[in-house]
């Protein structure tokens, strides 16, 4: 079963060399980057903070 587990991302406990051997490491890293850098989600968070707390969004234009 360990071999099948190594076909999914590293949170399963699969050793990193197995991901590298399958050529998946770069793809998982790219997917993680895209999911964490979501400007639409950041906009919703800033709007929510403004509505709930009155905290104004940053003025640097990176939203």
Residue pairs with C-beta under 8 A, 6 or more apart in sequence:
5 12
5 13
5 14
6 12
6 14
6 15
6 18
6 19
6 22
7 14
7 22
7 24
8 14
9 19
9 24
9 28
10 16
10 19
10 28
16 25
19 25
19 28
39 63
42 63
43 63
46 57
46 58
46 63
47 57
49 55
49 57
50 56
50 57
57 63
